[in-house]
Amino acid sequence: MAKILVADDEPDLEVLIKQKFRQKIREREYEFVFAINGRDALEKLQQHPDIDMVISDINMPEMDGLTLLHRLNESSPLIKSVIVSAYGDMANIRTAMNRGAFDFLTKPINFDDFAVTVERTLTHVGQIQKTLKAIKENDILKMYVDENVLNFMGSREFENTLMQNENIEATVIFIDICSFTSISENEAPNTVVKLLNNYFDIMVPEIVAQGGHVDKFIGDAIMAVFRGEFHLDRAIDACLTVREKIACLPAVNEHVSFKPNVSIGVNSGEMISGNIGSASLRRLDYTVIGDSVNTAQRLQSAAKQGQIIIAQSAFDKVKESFNCKKVGEVSLKNKATPVVLYEVLG
């Protein structure tokens, strides 16, 4: 439904408009809001922020139509205006057009012309709204998708590559924010989401700085993948920095005593990289799966607050590069024998 504000100090105009457009009003295609001058029109705009267009007389008491048009351009530049003026008043009409009026009507009003002008103006407004929506959706897409991926999506290789799956050697890390559930159960949703996003905004740059890729956010945890040379070393470096930065953060505030900390699981090995999900729902997730991935998640579950936990196989590869401490043997789900765990200290 289109909402139209009419500013005119002649009370008869309101009656005539309601008569002329009674069918569209009844069918909820149009809704009219009326104001007696420019100042009243600005107040009505405050009360009805979803106004699509303004039709305004030029000569009105307190605030005339040209002043209203100037104020509209400052406060609501997306609202399109149609100016009504006495026939032959070209000086005011030119001023109005120079100030951004979309069109003009002359008095006495020809209501057939009035109806065509309203329809044409609303069509233009609709096109602007669609364009802004597309821009907004594109900006949102850029927030969630890497720029290189967006460029690749426009290439010829995209469709074929979309279906390619491969075995890779990589490192997966799971970083969980310890005890964050207690916050989510006791604080307002906006507070919880804002806080969680702030923590993620600290972690993600450190992962990216070491060449890692954030695979997904799982509740209050991050799953990230590191590929290429020295992927295990780079993953551990990222984890150490994340742990340090999160540990330095203060408590939320004087009312919420929660102080963030992380528990981290790191594991390397062979895994399958592919596009996994439901094609029929158009919900596919380019991710990694396999025992190495599952083990990384279980290592995180075994980690205590502030710990970065790796298995024996990873320790054998990095023991000369990182200071580690043996934790002991732990039985992990779906593992036939206990796994020896180590904590990365620094």
C-alpha positions in Angstrom: 0.0 0.0 0.0 1.3 3.4 -1.0 1.1 6.2 1.6 0.7 9.8 0.3 1.0 13.0 2.3 -1.0 16.0 1.0 -0.2 19.4 2.4 -2.7 22.1 1.5 -4.5 24.7 3.6 -7.8 24.3 1.5 -10.0 21.9 3.4 -12.1 21.1 0.3 -9.1 19.4 -1.3 -9.1 16.6 1.3 -12.8 15.9 0.6 -12.3 15.9 -3.2 -9.2 13.5 -3.0 -11.1 11.1 -0.8 -14.0 11.1 -3.2 -11.7 10.7 -6.3 -9.7 7.9 -4.8 -12.3 6.2 -2.7 -12.0 2.9 -4.5 -8.2 2.7 -4.1 -8.5 3.8 -0.5 -11.1 1.1 0.1 -9.0 -1.6 -1.6 -6.0 -0.4 0.5 -3.9 0.5 -2.6 -3.5 4.1 -1.4 -3.5 5.7 2.1 -3.7 9.5 2.3 -2.4 11.6 5.2 -3.4 15.3 5.2 -1.6 18.4 6.6 -2.7 22.1 6.6 0.7 23.6 6.0 4.4 22.8 5.7 5.0 22.7 9.5 2.1 20.3 10.0 3.4 18.2 7.1 6.8 17.7 8.8 5.0 16.6 12.0 3.0 14.2 10.0 6.2 12.8 8.5 7.5 12.1 12.0 4.3 10.2 12.8 4.3 8.3 9.5 7.9 7.5 8.5 6.7 5.2 5.7 5.3 8.1 3.6 6.2 7.4 -0.1 5.4 10.8 -1.7 4.3 14.3 -0.8 1.9 16.5 -2.7 2.2 20.1 -1.5 0.7 23.4 -2.3 3.2 26.3 -2.6 1.2 29.0 -0.9 0.4 28.0 2.7 0.5 29.8 6.1 3.4 29.2 8.7 5.5 27.2 6.2 5.1 27.4 2.5 5.6 24.5 0.0 9.1 25.6 -1.2 10.4 25.7 2.4 8.8 22.3 3.0 10.5 21.0 -0.1 13.9 22.3 1.1 13.3 20.6 4.5 12.3 17.4 2.8 15.5 17.2 0.8 17.5 17.6 4.0 15.6 15.1 6.2 13.9 12.7 3.7 15.7 12.8 0.3 14.1 9.5 -0.9 10.6 10.9 -0.6 9.4 12.3 -4.0 7.4 15.5 -4.0 4.8 16.9 -6.4 4.3 20.7 -6.1 0.9 22.3 -6.7 0.8 25.9 -7.9 -1.5 28.4 -9.5 -1.5 28.2 -13.3 1.2 30.2 -14.9 3.3 30.7 -11.7 6.4 29.6 -13.6 8.9 31.3 -11.2 7.8 29.2 -8.3 7.5 26.1 -10.4 11.1 26.4 -11.6 12.3 27.0 -8.1 10.5 23.9 -7.0 12.0 21.8 -9.8 15.4 23.1 -9.0 14.9 22.1 -5.4 14.2 18.5 -6.4 10.4 18.4 -7.0 9.6 15.3 -9.1 6.6 16.9 -10.9 4.1 19.7 -10.6 0.4 20.3 -10.9 -1.5 23.5 -11.5 -4.7 24.8 -9.9 -7.5 24.3 -10.5 -6.6 20.7 -10.2 -7.6 18.3 -13.0 -8.1 15.1 -11.1 -7.5 12.9 -14.1 -4.1 14.5 -14.4 -3.7 14.3 -10.6 -4.3 10.5 -10.7 -1.8 9.9 -13.5 0.8 12.1 -11.8 0.4 10.1 -8.5 0.7 6.8 -10.3 3.8 7.9 -12.2 5.5 9.2 -9.1 4.7 6.1 -7.1 6.2 4.0 -9.9 9.4 6.0 -9.8 9.5 5.6 -6.0 9.0 1.9 -6.3 11.9 1.7 -8.7 14.1 3.6 -6.3 13.1 1.3 -3.4 13.9 -1.8 -5.5 17.3 -0.4 -6.4 18.1 0.4 -2.8 16.9 -3.1 -1.7 19.2 -4.7 -4.3 22.2 -2.5 -3.1 21.4 -3.4 0.5 21.2 -7.1 -0.4 24.5 -6.9 -2.3 26.1 -5.1 0.7 24.8 -7.8 3.0 26.1 -10.5 0.7 29.5 -8.9 0.8 29.4 -9.1 4.6 29.0 -12.8 4.4 31.0 -13.8 1.3 34.7 -13.1 0.6 35.2 -10.6 -2.3 37.3 -13.3 -4.2 34.4 -15.7 -3.9 32.0 -13.1 -5.3 34.3 -12.5 -8.3 34.6 -16.2 -8.8 30.8 -16.6 -8.7 30.6 -14.5 -11.9 33.2 -16.7 -13.7 32.6 -19.5 -16.1 34.4 -21.9 -13.8 31.9 -21.4 -11.0 29.3 -24.0 -12.0 31.8 -26.8 -12.6 33.9 -26.1 -9.6 30.7 -26.0 -7.4 30.4 -29.7 -7.8 34.1 -30.6 -7.3 35.0 -32.4 -4.1 38.6 -33.3 -3.0 40.7 -34.8 -0.3 42.9 -32.3 1.3 45.5 -32.2 4.1 44.7 -29.3 6.5 44.3 -28.2 10.1 40.9 -27.6 11.7 40.4 -25.5 14.9 37.4 -25.2 17.1 37.3 -22.2 19.4 34.6 -22.0 22.0 33.7 -19.1 24.3 33.6 -20.7 27.7 30.3 -20.5 29.7 28.7 -18.1 27.3 25.5 -20.0 27.6 25.0 -18.4 31.0 25.0 -15.0 29.3 22.5 -16.1 26.7 20.1 -17.4 29.3 20.1 -14.3 31.5 20.6 -11.2 29.2 18.5 -9.6 26.5 18.8 -11.0 23.0 20.3 -7.8 21.6 22.9 -7.7 24.3 23.8 -11.4 23.8 24.2 -11.1 20.0 26.1 -7.8 20.2 28.5 -9.2 22.7 29.1 -12.4 20.8 29.7 -10.6 17.6 32.2 -8.3 19.3 34.1 -11.4 20.5 34.0 -12.9 17.0 35.3 -9.6 15.6 38.4 -10.0 17.8 39.0 -13.6 16.8 38.4 -13.6 13.1 41.1 -11.1 12.1 43.7 -13.3 13.9 42.6 -16.4 12.0 42.7 -14.6 8.7 46.1 -13.0 9.5 47.5 -16.6 9.7 45.9 -17.6 6.4 43.0 -19.4 7.9 39.4 -19.5 6.6 36.4 -19.2 8.9 34.4 -22.2 7.9 31.4 -21.5 10.1 30.1 -20.0 13.3 28.4 -22.7 15.5 26.5 -20.9 18.2 29.2 -19.4 20.4 32.0 -21.3 18.7 34.1 -20.8 15.5 35.3 -23.6 13.2 38.2 -22.5 11.0 40.4 -24.3 8.4 44.1 -23.8 7.6 45.5 -25.1 4.3 48.9 -24.8 2.6 52.4 -24.8 3.9 52.9 -25.0 7.7 49.1 -25.1 8.2 49.4 -26.6 11.7 51.9 -24.0 12.9 49.9 -21.2 11.5 46.7 -22.5 13.1 48.4 -22.8 16.5 49.8 -19.3 16.2 46.3 -18.0 15.5 45.0 -19.8 18.5 47.6 -18.4 20.8 46.9 -14.9 19.7 43.1 -15.4 20.0 43.5 -16.8 23.5 45.7 -13.9 24.6 43.4 -11.2 23.2 40.3 -12.7 24.6 41.9 -13.2 28.0 42.8 -9.5 28.1 39.2 -8.4 27.8 37.5 -7.0 30.9 34.3 -8.3 32.4 31.2 -7.2 30.4 30.1 -4.4 32.9 29.4 -3.8 36.5 26.0 -5.6 36.2 27.3 -8.7 34.3 30.3 -10.4 35.9 31.0 -12.6 32.8 34.7 -12.4 31.7 35.4 -14.1 28.4 37.8 -17.0 27.9 38.2 -19.7 25.3 38.8 -23.4 25.0 40.4 -24.6 21.8 40.8 -27.9 20.0 43.3 -28.2 17.1 43.8 -31.2 14.8 45.5 -31.9 11.5 45.0 -34.6 8.9 43.3 -35.7 5.7 39.7 -34.5 5.2 37.1 -34.1 2.4 36.5 -30.6 1.2 33.2 -30.2 -0.7 29.8 -28.6 -1.2 27.6 -30.3 1.3 23.9 -29.7 2.0 20.6 -29.8 0.2 20.5 -28.8 -3.4 16.7 -28.9 -3.4 16.6 -26.3 -0.6 19.5 -24.4 -2.2 21.3 -24.6 1.0 24.8 -25.8 0.4 27.8 -25.3 2.6 31.3 -25.5 1.2 33.0 -27.2 4.2 35.3 -30.0 5.3 34.2 -33.3 6.9 36.0 -36.4 8.1 37.5 -38.0 11.2 40.1 -35.3 11.5 37.4 -32.6 11.7 35.4 -34.6 14.3 38.5 -35.1 16.4 39.3 -31.4 16.4 35.8 -30.7 17.8 36.2 -33.4 20.5 39.6 -32.0 21.5 37.9 -28.7 22.0 35.3 -30.4 24.2 38.1 -31.9 26.3 39.8 -28.5 26.7 39.3 -26.5 29.8 39.0 -22.8 30.1 42.1 -21.1 28.5 43.5 -24.4 27.1 44.6 -25.1 23.5 44.5 -28.9 23.2 46.2 -31.0 20.5 46.7 -34.8 20.1 49.9 -36.8 20.1 50.2 -36.7 16.3 50.1 -32.9 16.2 52.5 -32.7 19.2 55.1 -34.8 17.3 55.0 -32.2 14.5 55.2 -29.0 16.5 57.1 -29.9 19.7 60.2 -28.1 18.5 58.3 -25.0 17.7 55.9 -24.7 20.6 56.1 -25.2 24.3 53.6 -28.0 25.2 52.6 -29.8 28.3 51.3 -33.4 28.4 47.8 -33.6 29.8 47.3 -37.3 29.7 45.2 -40.0 28.1 41.6 -39.2 27.4 38.9 -41.4 25.8 37.3 -39.6 22.9 34.0 -40.5 21.3 34.3 -43.1 18.5 38.0 -43.7 19.3 38.8 -47.3 20.1 41.8 -46.4 22.2 42.5 -43.4 24.5 44.2 -40.4 22.9 47.2 -38.7 24.5 46.5 -35.0 24.7 48.9 -32.0 25.0 48.2 -28.4 26.0 50.0 -25.8 23.9 51.4 -23.2 26.4 53.1 -20.8 24.0 
